[in-house]
Amino acid sequence: MADQPPRWIPPVLWVLAVLGLITAFAQLFAPGEWFFTLVPGVTETGPFNAHLVQDAGTFNLAIGVGLIAAARNPVRYAIAVVIAATAASAHALLHVYAHAAGLLSDAHLAVELLGILAPAVLLTAAAIVLIRRDSASGAAHRAAA
């Protein structure tokens, strides 16, 4: 069907939505636990600030909710995937810069590749596919009119 996304997109969005919501709830309700024990390498980024961690949790909550909507109907809620891809890619680029500038050690690089870079790549790929499908569908509708 033309209005159906590729089969890989919904499960990827579900997994990233659930992981994002778990992260959000940990940041919102257990910021110290999240900062000091749940995510390796976070303590390298500066001193603990519960309010800042909880601020990040609010954004992760919104992105997670958007990804739930998108996982249920990726074509209709493609903008949520674009927003999540933008946030994840900006986060990943920040980490790439921090490593290149020597601000972060490579001790937790595998965790960052899996937990930061991979979601950014997956969300960006899904966003591109959905935008291209939407553009092609819009062009087909205009041509038929």
GIRA-V939135 format. One record per residue. RES is the residue in three letters. SS is DSSP state (2 for helix, 1 for strand, 0 for the rest). PHI is phi in whole degrees, 0 to 359 (999 if undefined). Layout:
res=(RES & RES)
ss=(SS & SS)
phi=(PHI & PHI)
//
This chain:
res=(MET & ALA & ASP & GLN & PRO & PRO & ARG & TRP & ILE & PRO & PRO & VAL & LEU & TRP & VAL & LEU & ALA & VAL & LEU & GLY & LEU & ILE & THR & ALA & PHE & ALA & GLN & LEU & PHE & ALA & PRO & GLY & GLU & TRP & PHE & PHE & THR & LEU & VAL & PRO & GLY & VAL & THR & GLU & THR & GLY & PRO & PHE & ASN & ALA & HIS & LEU & VAL & GLN & ASP & ALA & GLY & THR & PHE & ASN & LEU & ALA & ILE & GLY & VAL & GLY & LEU & ILE & ALA & ALA & ALA & ARG & ASN & PRO & VAL & ARG & TYR & ALA & ILE & ALA & VAL & VAL & ILE & ALA & ALA & THR & ALA & ALA & SER & ALA & HIS & ALA & LEU & LEU & HIS & VAL & TYR & ALA & HIS & ALA & ALA & GLY & LEU & LEU & SER & ASP & ALA & HIS & LEU & ALA & VAL & GLU & LEU & LEU & GLY & ILE & LEU & ALA & PRO & ALA & VAL & LEU & LEU & THR & ALA & ALA & ALA & ILE & VAL & LEU & ILE & ARG & ARG & ASP & SER & ALA & SER & GLY & ALA & ALA & HIS & ARG & ALA & ALA & ALA)
ss=(0 & 0 & 0 & 0 & 0 & 0 & 2 & 2 & 2 & 2 & 2 & 2 & 2 & 2 & 2 & 2 & 2 & 2 & 2 & 2 & 2 & 2 & 2 & 2 & 2 & 2 & 2 & 2 & 2 & 0 & 2 & 2 & 2 & 2 & 2 & 2 & 2 & 2 & 0 & 0 & 0 & 2 & 2 & 2 & 2 & 0 & 0 & 0 & 0 & 2 & 2 & 2 & 2 & 2 & 2 & 2 & 2 & 2 & 2 & 2 & 2 & 2 & 2 & 2 & 2 & 2 & 2 & 2 & 2 & 2 & 2 & 2 & 0 & 0 & 0 & 0 & 0 & 2 & 2 & 2 & 2 & 2 & 2 & 2 & 2 & 2 & 2 & 2 & 2 & 2 & 2 & 2 & 2 & 2 & 2 & 2 & 2 & 2 & 2 & 2 & 0 & 0 & 0 & 0 & 0 & 0 & 0 & 0 & 2 & 2 & 2 & 2 & 2 & 2 & 2 & 2 & 2 & 2 & 2 & 2 & 2 & 2 & 2 & 2 & 2 & 2 & 2 & 2 & 2 & 2 & 2 & 2 & 2 & 2 & 2 & 2 & 2 & 2 & 2 & 2 & 2 & 2 & 2 & 2 & 0)
phi=(999 & 292 & 270 & 264 & 283 & 304 & 299 & 284 & 291 & 303 & 296 & 297 & 294 & 299 & 299 & 291 & 296 & 296 & 297 & 296 & 290 & 298 & 300 & 301 & 295 & 296 & 295 & 287 & 252 & 215 & 300 & 293 & 299 & 300 & 292 & 270 & 229 & 279 & 238 & 300 & 94 & 299 & 295 & 287 & 274 & 138 & 291 & 294 & 219 & 302 & 297 & 295 & 298 & 292 & 303 & 300 & 298 & 295 & 291 & 295 & 297 & 297 & 294 & 299 & 295 & 299 & 289 & 296 & 301 & 293 & 295 & 286 & 208 & 300 & 293 & 292 & 251 & 302 & 299 & 294 & 291 & 298 & 296 & 296 & 296 & 297 & 297 & 294 & 291 & 298 & 298 & 295 & 297 & 300 & 289 & 301 & 299 & 299 & 290 & 297 & 275 & 77 & 276 & 234 & 282 & 270 & 299 & 243 & 299 & 298 & 296 & 292 & 297 & 283 & 268 & 239 & 289 & 300 & 299 & 297 & 294 & 297 & 293 & 295 & 298 & 297 & 298 & 298 & 300 & 292 & 293 & 298 & 295 & 294 & 296 & 294 & 294 & 295 & 294 & 294 & 294 & 293 & 293 & 284 & 283)
//
